[in-house]
Amino acid sequence: MNKTILQIGLGLFAFLFVISSCSNCSRKSTNSYGNNYNVSIQQTITQDAASGLDLKAVGELVKKVKTGEEFERSLNDPSTGINNLDLDENNQVDYINVTEYGSTDIRGFSLTVDLAAGETQEVATIEIEKTANGANVQTHGNRHLYGNNYYYRSQTSLTDVLLISWLFSSNRPFYSSPYGYGNYPNDYRSYTPRSYDNYRRDMSKTTSSSTYTPSNSSTLSKEVASPNATKTASNIKAPLKSPTTAQKSFQARNPSKQVKSGGFGKKTTSTAKSSSYSPTVRKSTTSSFRGGGK
């Protein structure tokens, strides 16, 4: 009887020893030299200036307004949430000016931002071509901000673009924003940018049913030059996709400020942790005037 109990005890001890050893093995990882190591991989993604203006959302907005002035007001209205630009990184969203241009069959809007020292940067254009069956609508990001060949396009019926009749009327002058740096509509109030994550989430909702698709070239029948196509501002602090020499020089002297994770124009960091060896992977992703503001 005692011998049986002893055998059972030894068997139980051996079983527990094996279980304990396996548990310890599962908690350790060894390399070819038999040394334990853990790996921490950190990704730093730099958000740039273009992250503050979703051109697909801009395209959707232009379908809903009735005049160029209304387009400008809606674009700068914080309730629409579309404009989140902060080119000079002063923690105030930039006011976007709208300038109309075009020909008989193609009309467009140039979107510009006025900065300090009298500098102006064209941000994007949106053009509408009237066809026999409807309208082609196209947004085009300025190459310095968005990189080369950054387009969104949509084919739609004439009734789906409310400003068509206004836009192609021949008995009025082209709309040109009367505002500029430090002079804004009386009811305009500057506001701070949202975080990059919040902005992207809001724009995803805004464009969830959008008919715009990306393109790497213009889909219009002909090119119509924007009057602001050559306007570039050297004093932009936010990172640019394809900066000019003057912009590079300014940014070298005035680097983009770094903030905590998630800020627009800043760095978002994610860490996969496991820790003694830690390589880092980086990738880049008509109204009256009022003084004040940006």
Contacts in CASP RR format, 6 or more apart in sequence:
PFRMAT RR
TARGET T0000
AUTHOR 0000-0000-0000
METHOD contacts of the structure
MODEL  1
MNKTILQIGLGLFAFLFVISSCSNCSRKSTNSYGNNYNVSIQQTITQDAA
SGLDLKAVGELVKKVKTGEEFERSLNDPSTGINNLDLDENNQVDYINVTE
YGSTDIRGFSLTVDLAAGETQEVATIEIEKTANGANVQTHGNRHLYGNNY
YYRSQTSLTDVLLISWLFSSNRPFYSSPYGYGNYPNDYRSYTPRSYDNYR
RDMSKTTSSSTYTPSNSSTLSKEVASPNATKTASNIKAPLKSPTTAQKSF
QARNPSKQVKSGGFGKKTTSTAKSSSYSPTVRKSTTSSFRGGGK
28 36 0 8 1.000
29 36 0 8 1.000
29 37 0 8 1.000
29 38 0 8 1.000
30 36 0 8 1.000
30 37 0 8 1.000
31 37 0 8 1.000
36 276 0 8 1.000
37 276 0 8 1.000
37 277 0 8 1.000
38 273 0 8 1.000
38 274 0 8 1.000
38 275 0 8 1.000
38 276 0 8 1.000
38 277 0 8 1.000
39 274 0 8 1.000
39 275 0 8 1.000
39 277 0 8 1.000
39 278 0 8 1.000
39 279 0 8 1.000
40 271 0 8 1.000
40 272 0 8 1.000
40 273 0 8 1.000
40 274 0 8 1.000
40 275 0 8 1.000
40 277 0 8 1.000
40 278 0 8 1.000
40 279 0 8 1.000
41 271 0 8 1.000
41 272 0 8 1.000
41 278 0 8 1.000
41 279 0 8 1.000
41 280 0 8 1.000
41 281 0 8 1.000
42 269 0 8 1.000
42 270 0 8 1.000
42 271 0 8 1.000
42 272 0 8 1.000
42 278 0 8 1.000
42 280 0 8 1.000
42 281 0 8 1.000
43 269 0 8 1.000
43 270 0 8 1.000
43 271 0 8 1.000
43 281 0 8 1.000
43 282 0 8 1.000
43 283 0 8 1.000
44 267 0 8 1.000
44 268 0 8 1.000
44 269 0 8 1.000
44 280 0 8 1.000
44 282 0 8 1.000
44 283 0 8 1.000
45 267 0 8 1.000
45 268 0 8 1.000
45 269 0 8 1.000
45 270 0 8 1.000
45 283 0 8 1.000
45 284 0 8 1.000
45 285 0 8 1.000
46 239 0 8 1.000
46 265 0 8 1.000
46 266 0 8 1.000
46 267 0 8 1.000
46 284 0 8 1.000
46 285 0 8 1.000
47 196 0 8 1.000
47 239 0 8 1.000
47 262 0 8 1.000
47 263 0 8 1.000
47 264 0 8 1.000
47 265 0 8 1.000
47 266 0 8 1.000
47 267 0 8 1.000
47 268 0 8 1.000
47 285 0 8 1.000
48 145 0 8 1.000
48 238 0 8 1.000
48 239 0 8 1.000
48 240 0 8 1.000
48 241 0 8 1.000
48 265 0 8 1.000
48 284 0 8 1.000
49 85 0 8 1.000
49 87 0 8 1.000
49 145 0 8 1.000
49 236 0 8 1.000
49 238 0 8 1.000
49 239 0 8 1.000
49 240 0 8 1.000
49 265 0 8 1.000
50 141 0 8 1.000
50 145 0 8 1.000
50 146 0 8 1.000
50 147 0 8 1.000
50 150 0 8 1.000
50 241 0 8 1.000
51 84 0 8 1.000
51 196 0 8 1.000
51 199 0 8 1.000
51 200 0 8 1.000
51 264 0 8 1.000
51 265 0 8 1.000
52 83 0 8 1.000
52 84 0 8 1.000
52 85 0 8 1.000
52 86 0 8 1.000
52 193 0 8 1.000
52 199 0 8 1.000
52 264 0 8 1.000
52 265 0 8 1.000
53 82 0 8 1.000
53 83 0 8 1.000
53 84 0 8 1.000
53 85 0 8 1.000
53 96 0 8 1.000
53 111 0 8 1.000
53 123 0 8 1.000
53 124 0 8 1.000
54 82 0 8 1.000
54 199 0 8 1.000
54 203 0 8 1.000
54 206 0 8 1.000
54 207 0 8 1.000
55 124 0 8 1.000
55 126 0 8 1.000
55 139 0 8 1.000
55 140 0 8 1.000
55 141 0 8 1.000
55 146 0 8 1.000
55 150 0 8 1.000
55 152 0 8 1.000
56 139 0 8 1.000
56 152 0 8 1.000
56 203 0 8 1.000
56 207 0 8 1.000
56 210 0 8 1.000
56 212 0 8 1.000
57 82 0 8 1.000
57 203 0 8 1.000
57 206 0 8 1.000
57 207 0 8 1.000
57 210 0 8 1.000
58 75 0 8 1.000
58 82 0 8 1.000
58 111 0 8 1.000
58 124 0 8 1.000
58 126 0 8 1.000
58 139 0 8 1.000
59 126 0 8 1.000
59 137 0 8 1.000
59 139 0 8 1.000
59 152 0 8 1.000
59 154 0 8 1.000
59 212 0 8 1.000
60 206 0 8 1.000
60 207 0 8 1.000
60 210 0 8 1.000
60 212 0 8 1.000
61 71 0 8 1.000
61 74 0 8 1.000
61 75 0 8 1.000
61 80 0 8 1.000
61 82 0 8 1.000
62 71 0 8 1.000
62 109 0 8 1.000
62 126 0 8 1.000
62 128 0 8 1.000
62 137 0 8 1.000
62 161 0 8 1.000
62 163 0 8 1.000
63 137 0 8 1.000
63 156 0 8 1.000
63 160 0 8 1.000
63 161 0 8 1.000
63 162 0 8 1.000
64 74 0 8 1.000
64 162 0 8 1.000
65 71 0 8 1.000
65 74 0 8 1.000
65 162 0 8 1.000
65 163 0 8 1.000
66 162 0 8 1.000
66 163 0 8 1.000
66 166 0 8 1.000
67 163 0 8 1.000
67 166 0 8 1.000
67 175 0 8 1.000
68 98 0 8 1.000
68 100 0 8 1.000
68 109 0 8 1.000
68 163 0 8 1.000
68 166 0 8 1.000
68 175 0 8 1.000
69 98 0 8 1.000
69 175 0 8 1.000
69 286 0 8 1.000
70 163 0 8 1.000
71 98 0 8 1.000
71 109 0 8 1.000
71 163 0 8 1.000
72 96 0 8 1.000
72 97 0 8 1.000
72 98 0 8 1.000
72 177 0 8 1.000
73 185 0 8 1.000
74 80 0 8 1.000
74 82 0 8 1.000
75 82 0 8 1.000
75 83 0 8 1.000
75 96 0 8 1.000
75 98 0 8 1.000
75 111 0 8 1.000
76 83 0 8 1.000
76 95 0 8 1.000
76 96 0 8 1.000
76 188 0 8 1.000
78 93 0 8 1.000
78 189 0 8 1.000
78 191 0 8 1.000
81 194 0 8 1.000
81 199 0 8 1.000
81 202 0 8 1.000
81 206 0 8 1.000
82 203 0 8 1.000
82 206 0 8 1.000
83 93 0 8 1.000
83 94 0 8 1.000
83 96 0 8 1.000
84 93 0 8 1.000
84 193 0 8 1.000
84 194 0 8 1.000
84 199 0 8 1.000
84 264 0 8 1.000
85 93 0 8 1.000
85 94 0 8 1.000
85 96 0 8 1.000
85 113 0 8 1.000
85 123 0 8 1.000
85 193 0 8 1.000
86 92 0 8 1.000
86 93 0 8 1.000
86 94 0 8 1.000
86 193 0 8 1.000
86 238 0 8 1.000
86 264 0 8 1.000
86 265 0 8 1.000
87 94 0 8 1.000
87 113 0 8 1.000
87 115 0 8 1.000
87 121 0 8 1.000
87 233 0 8 1.000
87 236 0 8 1.000
87 237 0 8 1.000
87 238 0 8 1.000
88 94 0 8 1.000
88 115 0 8 1.000
88 116 0 8 1.000
88 235 0 8 1.000
88 236 0 8 1.000
88 237 0 8 1.000
88 238 0 8 1.000
88 294 0 8 1.000
89 237 0 8 1.000
89 238 0 8 1.000
89 256 0 8 1.000
89 257 0 8 1.000
89 265 0 8 1.000
90 294 0 8 1.000
91 192 0 8 1.000
91 193 0 8 1.000
92 190 0 8 1.000
92 191 0 8 1.000
92 192 0 8 1.000
92 193 0 8 1.000
92 293 0 8 1.000
92 294 0 8 1.000
93 190 0 8 1.000
93 191 0 8 1.000
93 192 0 8 1.000
93 193 0 8 1.000
94 113 0 8 1.000
94 115 0 8 1.000
94 294 0 8 1.000
95 113 0 8 1.000
95 114 0 8 1.000
95 179 0 8 1.000
95 180 0 8 1.000
95 184 0 8 1.000
95 188 0 8 1.000
95 190 0 8 1.000
95 294 0 8 1.000
96 111 0 8 1.000
96 112 0 8 1.000
96 113 0 8 1.000
96 123 0 8 1.000
97 111 0 8 1.000
97 112 0 8 1.000
97 113 0 8 1.000
97 114 0 8 1.000
97 177 0 8 1.000
97 179 0 8 1.000
97 180 0 8 1.000
98 109 0 8 1.000
98 110 0 8 1.000
98 111 0 8 1.000
98 175 0 8 1.000
98 177 0 8 1.000
99 109 0 8 1.000
99 110 0 8 1.000
99 112 0 8 1.000
99 174 0 8 1.000
99 175 0 8 1.000
99 176 0 8 1.000
99 177 0 8 1.000
99 226 0 8 1.000
99 227 0 8 1.000
99 228 0 8 1.000
100 107 0 8 1.000
100 108 0 8 1.000
100 109 0 8 1.000
100 110 0 8 1.000
100 174 0 8 1.000
100 175 0 8 1.000
100 176 0 8 1.000
101 107 0 8 1.000
101 108 0 8 1.000
101 109 0 8 1.000
101 110 0 8 1.000
101 174 0 8 1.000
101 224 0 8 1.000
101 225 0 8 1.000
101 226 0 8 1.000
101 227 0 8 1.000
102 108 0 8 1.000
102 127 0 8 1.000
102 174 0 8 1.000
102 224 0 8 1.000
103 222 0 8 1.000
103 224 0 8 1.000
105 129 0 8 1.000
105 130 0 8 1.000
105 131 0 8 1.000
105 221 0 8 1.000
106 127 0 8 1.000
106 128 0 8 1.000
106 129 0 8 1.000
106 130 0 8 1.000
106 220 0 8 1.000
106 221 0 8 1.000
106 222 0 8 1.000
106 224 0 8 1.000
107 127 0 8 1.000
107 128 0 8 1.000
107 167 0 8 1.000
107 168 0 8 1.000
108 125 0 8 1.000
108 126 0 8 1.000
108 127 0 8 1.000
108 128 0 8 1.000
108 224 0 8 1.000
108 226 0 8 1.000
109 125 0 8 1.000
109 126 0 8 1.000
109 127 0 8 1.000
110 122 0 8 1.000
110 125 0 8 1.000
110 226 0 8 1.000
110 227 0 8 1.000
110 228 0 8 1.000
110 229 0 8 1.000
111 122 0 8 1.000
111 123 0 8 1.000
111 124 0 8 1.000
111 125 0 8 1.000
111 126 0 8 1.000
112 120 0 8 1.000
112 121 0 8 1.000
112 122 0 8 1.000
112 123 0 8 1.000
112 228 0 8 1.000
112 231 0 8 1.000
113 120 0 8 1.000
113 121 0 8 1.000
113 123 0 8 1.000
113 233 0 8 1.000
114 120 0 8 1.000
114 180 0 8 1.000
114 181 0 8 1.000
114 182 0 8 1.000
115 121 0 8 1.000
115 181 0 8 1.000
115 233 0 8 1.000
115 235 0 8 1.000
115 236 0 8 1.000
115 294 0 8 1.000
116 181 0 8 1.000
116 235 0 8 1.000
117 235 0 8 1.000
118 181 0 8 1.000
119 233 0 8 1.000
119 234 0 8 1.000
119 235 0 8 1.000
120 228 0 8 1.000
120 231 0 8 1.000
120 233 0 8 1.000
121 142 0 8 1.000
121 144 0 8 1.000
121 145 0 8 1.000
121 231 0 8 1.000
121 232 0 8 1.000
121 233 0 8 1.000
121 236 0 8 1.000
122 142 0 8 1.000
122 226 0 8 1.000
122 228 0 8 1.000
122 229 0 8 1.000
122 231 0 8 1.000
122 232 0 8 1.000
123 141 0 8 1.000
123 142 0 8 1.000
123 145 0 8 1.000
124 139 0 8 1.000
124 140 0 8 1.000
124 141 0 8 1.000
124 142 0 8 1.000
124 145 0 8 1.000
124 146 0 8 1.000
125 139 0 8 1.000
125 140 0 8 1.000
125 141 0 8 1.000
125 142 0 8 1.000
125 226 0 8 1.000
126 137 0 8 1.000
126 138 0 8 1.000
126 139 0 8 1.000
126 140 0 8 1.000
127 137 0 8 1.000
127 138 0 8 1.000
127 140 0 8 1.000
127 220 0 8 1.000
127 224 0 8 1.000
128 135 0 8 1.000
128 136 0 8 1.000
128 137 0 8 1.000
128 138 0 8 1.000
128 161 0 8 1.000
128 164 0 8 1.000
128 167 0 8 1.000
129 135 0 8 1.000
129 136 0 8 1.000
129 137 0 8 1.000
129 138 0 8 1.000
129 220 0 8 1.000
129 221 0 8 1.000
130 158 0 8 1.000
130 164 0 8 1.000
130 168 0 8 1.000
133 157 0 8 1.000
134 155 0 8 1.000
134 156 0 8 1.000
134 157 0 8 1.000
134 158 0 8 1.000
135 155 0 8 1.000
135 156 0 8 1.000
135 157 0 8 1.000
135 158 0 8 1.000
135 160 0 8 1.000
135 161 0 8 1.000
135 164 0 8 1.000
136 153 0 8 1.000
136 154 0 8 1.000
136 155 0 8 1.000
136 219 0 8 1.000
136 220 0 8 1.000
137 153 0 8 1.000
137 154 0 8 1.000
137 155 0 8 1.000
137 156 0 8 1.000
137 161 0 8 1.000
137 212 0 8 1.000
138 151 0 8 1.000
138 152 0 8 1.000
138 153 0 8 1.000
138 154 0 8 1.000
138 215 0 8 1.000
138 218 0 8 1.000
138 219 0 8 1.000
138 220 0 8 1.000
139 151 0 8 1.000
139 152 0 8 1.000
139 153 0 8 1.000
139 212 0 8 1.000
140 150 0 8 1.000
140 151 0 8 1.000
140 218 0 8 1.000
141 147 0 8 1.000
141 150 0 8 1.000
141 151 0 8 1.000
143 149 0 8 1.000
143 150 0 8 1.000
143 241 0 8 1.000
143 242 0 8 1.000
144 232 0 8 1.000
144 240 0 8 1.000
144 241 0 8 1.000
144 242 0 8 1.000
144 243 0 8 1.000
144 244 0 8 1.000
144 247 0 8 1.000
145 240 0 8 1.000
145 241 0 8 1.000
146 241 0 8 1.000
147 241 0 8 1.000
147 242 0 8 1.000
148 242 0 8 1.000
149 216 0 8 1.000
149 217 0 8 1.000
151 214 0 8 1.000
151 215 0 8 1.000
151 216 0 8 1.000
151 217 0 8 1.000
151 218 0 8 1.000
151 219 0 8 1.000
152 212 0 8 1.000
152 213 0 8 1.000
152 214 0 8 1.000
152 215 0 8 1.000
153 212 0 8 1.000
153 213 0 8 1.000
153 215 0 8 1.000
153 219 0 8 1.000
154 210 0 8 1.000
154 211 0 8 1.000
154 212 0 8 1.000
154 213 0 8 1.000
155 211 0 8 1.000
156 211 0 8 1.000
158 164 0 8 1.000
166 172 0 8 1.000
178 286 0 8 1.000
178 287 0 8 1.000
178 289 0 8 1.000
179 185 0 8 1.000
179 289 0 8 1.000
181 294 0 8 1.000
182 291 0 8 1.000
182 292 0 8 1.000
182 293 0 8 1.000
182 294 0 8 1.000
183 289 0 8 1.000
183 290 0 8 1.000
183 291 0 8 1.000
183 292 0 8 1.000
184 289 0 8 1.000
184 290 0 8 1.000
184 291 0 8 1.000
184 292 0 8 1.000
184 293 0 8 1.000
185 287 0 8 1.000
185 288 0 8 1.000
185 289 0 8 1.000
185 290 0 8 1.000
186 287 0 8 1.000
186 288 0 8 1.000
186 289 0 8 1.000
186 290 0 8 1.000
187 287 0 8 1.000
188 290 0 8 1.000
190 293 0 8 1.000
190 294 0 8 1.000
193 199 0 8 1.000
193 263 0 8 1.000
193 264 0 8 1.000
194 202 0 8 1.000
194 264 0 8 1.000
195 262 0 8 1.000
195 263 0 8 1.000
195 264 0 8 1.000
196 262 0 8 1.000
196 263 0 8 1.000
196 264 0 8 1.000
196 265 0 8 1.000
196 266 0 8 1.000
196 268 0 8 1.000
197 262 0 8 1.000
197 263 0 8 1.000
197 268 0 8 1.000
199 264 0 8 1.000
232 244 0 8 1.000
232 246 0 8 1.000
232 247 0 8 1.000
233 247 0 8 1.000
234 244 0 8 1.000
234 246 0 8 1.000
234 247 0 8 1.000
234 249 0 8 1.000
234 250 0 8 1.000
235 250 0 8 1.000
235 254 0 8 1.000
236 243 0 8 1.000
236 247 0 8 1.000
236 250 0 8 1.000
236 251 0 8 1.000
237 250 0 8 1.000
237 251 0 8 1.000
237 254 0 8 1.000
237 255 0 8 1.000
237 256 0 8 1.000
237 257 0 8 1.000
238 256 0 8 1.000
238 265 0 8 1.000
239 251 0 8 1.000
239 256 0 8 1.000
239 265 0 8 1.000
239 284 0 8 1.000
240 247 0 8 1.000
240 251 0 8 1.000
243 251 0 8 1.000
256 265 0 8 1.000
256 266 0 8 1.000
257 266 0 8 1.000
258 266 0 8 1.000
258 267 0 8 1.000
259 266 0 8 1.000
259 267 0 8 1.000
260 266 0 8 1.000
261 267 0 8 1.000
261 268 0 8 1.000
261 269 0 8 1.000
262 268 0 8 1.000
END
